[in-house]
Amino acid sequence: MQYTVPPSVYYSLTGLGRSLNEPLAALRDWAETHMPAIDEHRSAIATRFRGTS
């Protein structure tokens, strides 16, 4: 922490936090690859539920 007005605080990830980089990158890549299919399914479900009021 730096003693300034307002106070400044610097944060960084621990080694454990940094170890999530690779798994989270893989999850992001999967989501980006499958986003068209996810959007398609969301639209189909939304359309189905719009008709049931």
N, C-alpha and C positions, 0 to 999 in steps of 0.2 A: 504494500500500500504506500502511496506517496502522499505526503502531508501537504496537500494543496487545497484551495477553496474553489470549487467543491472537491471533496476527496476523490482521488483516482485510485482505482483498484485494477490490477491486471490478473487475469485468470489464464490458466492453461490446463490442458488435459493431463492426467496421469498416464503412466504406461498402460495401465488397465483400460483407461478410456481410449487411448490411441489404438489399442488392440482391436477396437470395434471398427476401425477404418475399413479394413478389407471386407468383413461381412456386410457392413452397411452399403459399401460400394456395390457388392454383388446384388443386394436387395434392390438398390436403385436401378441397376442395369436390367434386372428382371422386370421391374415395374415399367421402365421405359419401353422395353421390348414388347410387353404384353398390354400396354395401355390401349391400343386400338380395340382389342378384344374386350377389355374391361369396360371401355366406353360403350361398346356395342351391347353388352349384357345389361349395363345400367339403363340404357335407352329402352331396351326391350322390357325390362321390369317396370320402368316408369310408365311406359305405354300401357302395359297390362293393368297397373293399378289405377291409372287415370280413368279407366272404364268401369271401375267398381266403386261407385260412391253410394 
